[in-house]
Structures are given as structure tokens and as C-alpha cells.
């Protein structure tokens, strides 16, 4: 059995996480993909917008392979969290298309460079020199983290869970079963809290 190429393995997982992020938007209204679903404003379309910056910075700018489009929400004078939500003037299609273009730009860098290729991330504390390997791991971790956020947000919106429509690790049960299941978990939590 052949050993998998480390770069291709990391890249494959990154592509899978990107796909999961895209699926989380499927079938939702313009309101549901944009609305804040946590006290800090986390929203599905904002997560995708933010991940565009991840792709552009860590696989473009860091390796002196600039993305051909200006992303104003990364400028020094941009409003705090401007990369984490969509204004009424930004369409979902525009944000999703930009993310796809940013990922495609990143893919060219990933495919062209060796894992030990050197780059720079000047805003990181300590050593600012990085390798493509380090950036692949970092981007994969960040993308999967946000895909996890998106999974929870989507579940709250309409119950859809998993990496893709046909890839859920959650067993299928009716609403009554899940209600009883949650009640059982709540009961265990309450009893554990009393025991402390």
C-alpha cells in the first residue's frame, strides 16, 4: 500500500473543509445566511467572507503571490470585524464567488510550492517566517474550526448537520426522540451540577 503524499493529504482535507463551508449556505434564505446567530454576531456568510482572507493571506500574500483583487475589509482602516459579516450591498453570490476565487488562487500556490517553501506572516508574534507546510496546517485548522461553527449554526437554523448532505454522523431519529435525548442530557448535567 502506497503512503499518501503529505502535501496532497493536507490539501485534500482543506478542499473537503471548503466544500463543507459551501454546503452550509445551500438552501437558506438571504436573511438566514446573514443574520447574527451568536452574541458576537457570528453568521454563516460572514464565516465564508472571513475564510477568503485566510486563503488570500496565507497562500497569497505570505508567499509573495498576491491575490489580484483588493479585499478592503483587511485594510488597516477597515472597521473591526468587517471581514465577518455581509453588508446589504454585498450579495451572497459575490462573497461565495470571491471565496472560490481565493481558494483557486491558494490552490495554485499549494500546487506550485514545496512543503518547505518559505513565506512571511509579518503580523504573527515571534518568528514571522513560515513554511507552506505550516500554512497548510494553519489554514486547515482555521477552516475546519469555522466549518464546525457553521455546522452548529446551520443545525440551529434548520436541523441540517454533517460535512455534506449525504455525510452526517448523526443518527436519524424523529423530533420526539431528539427531545427525549436532550432531556436525558439535561438531566445528567443538572444532577452532576448538584453533586459538585
N, C-alpha and C positions, 0 to 999 in steps of 0.2 A: 504494500500500500504506500503510495507516494505521500510525502509530507507536504502539507499545504504551504504555499508561499506566504510568509508573514505579511508582506505589504498587501497582497491580494485578499488575505483573510480580513485584515483591518478595514480595507476599502469596501469589501463586501458587506461587512456589518454596518458600516457607515451608510452605504446605499440603502440597506434594509431599514435603518432607522429613519432616513429621509422619507422613504416610502410610507412608513407608518405615520409620520407627521402629516403627510399629504392626505392620507385616508381620514384622519381625524376631522378634516373640514368637509368631507363628502356628505352631501345631502342636507346640510344645515342651512338655515336662513342667514342672510347678511347680518341680522341682529345677533343671532346666536354665536356666530364665529367671532364677533367683535366685542360682545358685552363683557364687562368685568365679572369674573366668577370667583374671585377671592378678595379679601380686604385690601390687597396691594394692586388690584387691577389686572391680575393675570387673565389672559384671554387667548383663545386658540389662534386667531390670525396674528396677534402680536408675537406669539411664540415663533411662528413661521418668519415673520419680519425680522425678529432678532436673530434667528439662525442664518439669515442671509449675511449678516455682519460676521458671524462666526466663520462661514465659508470664505467670504471675501478677505477677511483679515488673516486668518491662519494659513490659508493656502495661496493667497494672492500677495497681499502687502508684505507679509513676513518673509516671502521668498523673492521679493522684488519682481513680482509678476502681477502688476496692478490690474484690478478689475476695470473694464473700460467705462463703467457707469459710476457717476458720483452718488454716494449714499449720504444725503445731507444730515440724517439723524445720527451720524457718527462724528460730525464736525464738533470742534471744541465749544462752539457757542450753541449747540443743539440743546433743546430742552431736556431735562432729566427724563429718562425712560422713553424718549421719543422713538426708540427702536422697538418698543414693547407694546405698541398699540397702533391701530389704524385710524387715521383721521377720516372724516366723512368724505373727503376728496380722493382718498386712496381706495381703489377698487380691490376686491379680493383677487380678481384675475391678475391685476398688476403686481400685487405682492407675491402671489404664488409663482407667476412667471419670472419675477426677479429672483426668487429663491431657486428656481430651476436653473436659471442662467448662472447664478452664483455657484451652484453645485457643479454645473458643467465646467465652469472655469476652474473650480477646485480639482475636478477630475483630471483635467489636462495637466495640472501641476503634479498631482499624485502619480499619474502615469509616467510623466517625464523625468521625475527625480528619483534618486535612490533614497532608501530609508535614512541614510546618514547624511543626506544633503543638509547644509546649514542655512539657517534663516535667523531673523531677529524679530523679537516682540519687545519693543522699547518700553512699553508700559508695565511689563511684568516686574515684580520686585526681585531683587537679587540678580542672577545671571539672566541676561536678555537674549543670549544666543540659544537657539533651539534647533532641533533636527526635524525632518519630515516625519520620522517615526513618532517623535514626541507630539507633533501637531495632529497626526492621525489619532493617536490615543486621546489627546485632549478634545478634539472635535467629536470623536465618537462618544466620549463620556458626556460632553455637553449636549449633544443631540439626543442621546438616549435618555438623559435626565429630563430634557424638555418633552420628549415623547411620553415619558411617564406622567409628567404633569398633564399633558394633553389627554392621555388615557383617562385620568381621573376626571378632568373637566368634561370630557365627552360622555362618560358614564353618568355624570350628574345631569347632563342635558337630555339624553335620550336612551341611556342604558347600553349603548354600544361600547364594547370593550375588546381589547386584543391588539395585536400588531397589524392585522388586516381583517377584512370582513370574514374571511374563511379561516382565521387563525386565532381563535380565542382559547385560552387555557382555563376559562371559567366554565364550569359545567352548566348545562342548560336546565333550568328549573322555572316554574311559574312564579308569579309575583308573591303568592301566598307562601311558597317555600322560602323565598328570599326574606320575606318579612319575618318568618319564624326563625330563620338562621340569624338575622341581625338581632332579634330579640334575645336569642341564646348568647350571642357575643356580648351584648349589652349587660345581660345578667352576670356573666362571668367577670366583666370589667367592674361592675358595681360591687360584687362580692369581694373581689381582690382589693378594691379600694377600702372597703370596710375592714378588711383583715390587716391593713397596714398600721 
